[in-house]
C-alpha cells in the first residue's frame, strides 16, 4: 500500500500513510472510546461467528474479555485430546495480554478461544492465575474441552491454570525451552539468586 501511494505522491512518508490509514479505518472496528468495551461491542455484532464469555467473580481491578470461535469449536466438541495455551504481551497502548487456546485435531491446529486481559490495577495475589482459571473453566464447560495433553511455555500462571481446570499431562514448549537455554548461555555474566539455607532445607 505504501509503495502504491508513494508512486503517486512521492512527498508522502510511510509514517503519514500509516497514521492516515489508522484514522480512516477506525470506522470499521471502533465502537467505543474505551478499548475493551469497544472490542466487546464489535464481537457482539458477530453472534454467528463468536460467543463472548460472561466471566464473573474476579478480583477487583481485573479487566477481561474472552470469546470462542463458534464455527471452529462446535464441530470439535468432545474430540479434543490436545491443546496449547500461549500468550503475547503489550499488544496495544493499554498493554493488554492476549491469550489463546489452540486445539489439535487430525494433525492440524485450530484456534478455539481468545482472552484479552489486564491485571495492571489489581493488587490481588495470584490475580493472573485466577483470571485465566475463570476463562479456562468457561472453555471447559461451554465447549466441552477436556484434553489429555496440554502444551505451554514456562509461565507459572498458565501452568497453574491448566492444573486447576484440567487433569492433563503438561508439556513445556521445546522451542521456548531451547530459546531460554541459549539466551541464558549467551550471557557473559549469569545472575543468580542468593543462597538461602533455610529455604533449601524446607524444600529438600
Secondary structure, DSSP 8 states (H G I E B T S, - for coil): -HHHHHHH-TT--HHHHHHHHHHHHHHHH---SSHHHHHHHHHHT-TTTEEE----S--TT-EEEEEEEHHHHHHHTT---EEEEEEE---STT--EEEEEEEEETTEEEEEEEEEEE-TT---TTHHHHHHHHHHHHHHHHH----SEEEE-S-HHHHHHHHHH---EEEE-HHHHHHHHHHHHH-SS-------HHHHHHH-
